[in-house]
Amino acid sequence: MDIDGQIKLGHLLLQDRKCKKCGTIKNLVEEFYRTRKDRGAVASSYSYECKECTIKRIVETKKKRDPFIDWNYPDW
């Protein structure tokens, strides 16, 4: 049996992943951030949210954050 011919590296590694936020299927290596540096190029070391959705989420939360909401001038 020719196992090498039947199994390719592409079958073992996930090349595409569906984004949990927008639902589109994108390339795993190019369109998702790595979350764990200690592991190699394993599919579980990539996030489930694509780079575009991550950037949108961070920008929206930064806009909502106001540094002067919790700060009050001390009344001594």
C-alpha positions as CSV (number, residue, x, y, z in Angstrom):
1,M,0.0,0.0,0.0
2,D,1.2,3.5,-0.8
3,I,0.3,5.4,2.3
4,D,2.4,8.4,1.3
5,G,0.4,8.8,-1.9
6,Q,-2.9,8.6,-0.1
7,I,-2.2,10.9,2.8
8,K,-0.9,14.4,2.1
9,L,0.2,17.0,4.6
10,G,-2.8,19.1,3.6
11,H,-5.2,16.5,5.0
12,L,-3.4,16.5,8.4
13,L,-3.3,20.2,8.9
14,L,-6.4,22.3,8.7
15,Q,-5.9,24.9,6.0
16,D,-9.3,26.7,6.3
17,R,-11.3,27.7,9.3
18,K,-14.7,29.3,9.8
19,C,-14.6,32.6,11.7
20,K,-16.8,32.4,14.8
21,K,-17.8,36.1,14.5
22,C,-18.5,36.7,10.8
23,G,-19.0,33.1,9.7
24,T,-16.8,33.3,6.6
25,I,-14.3,30.5,5.7
26,K,-10.8,31.9,5.5
27,N,-7.2,30.6,5.3
28,L,-6.0,29.5,8.7
29,V,-2.4,30.6,8.4
30,E,-2.9,34.0,6.7
31,E,-6.2,35.2,8.1
32,F,-6.1,34.2,11.8
33,Y,-3.8,35.3,14.6
34,R,-1.6,32.7,16.5
35,T,-2.5,32.5,20.2
36,R,0.2,30.1,21.3
37,K,3.8,30.5,20.5
38,D,5.1,27.3,22.1
39,R,3.4,24.9,19.8
40,G,4.3,24.5,16.1
41,A,2.0,25.2,13.2
42,V,-0.8,23.2,14.8
43,A,-4.4,24.3,14.1
44,S,-5.2,24.6,17.7
45,S,-2.6,27.3,18.2
46,Y,-4.7,29.7,16.0
47,S,-7.6,31.8,17.2
48,Y,-11.2,31.2,16.2
49,E,-11.8,34.9,15.3
50,C,-10.3,36.2,12.0
51,K,-7.9,39.2,12.0
52,E,-10.5,41.5,10.5
53,C,-13.1,40.7,13.3
54,T,-10.4,41.0,16.0
55,I,-9.4,44.4,14.8
56,K,-13.0,45.6,14.6
57,R,-13.7,44.3,18.1
58,I,-10.6,46.0,19.6
59,V,-11.3,49.3,17.9
60,E,-15.0,49.3,19.1
61,T,-14.0,48.5,22.7
62,K,-11.3,51.3,22.7
63,K,-13.9,53.8,21.5
64,K,-16.2,52.9,24.4
65,R,-13.5,53.2,27.0
66,D,-13.3,56.6,28.6
67,P,-10.3,57.2,31.0
68,F,-12.1,59.9,33.0
69,I,-15.2,57.9,34.0
70,D,-13.7,56.3,37.1
71,W,-11.3,59.1,37.9
72,N,-12.4,61.9,40.3
73,Y,-10.3,64.7,41.7
74,P,-9.5,63.9,45.3
75,D,-11.2,66.2,47.8
76,W,-8.6,66.6,50.5
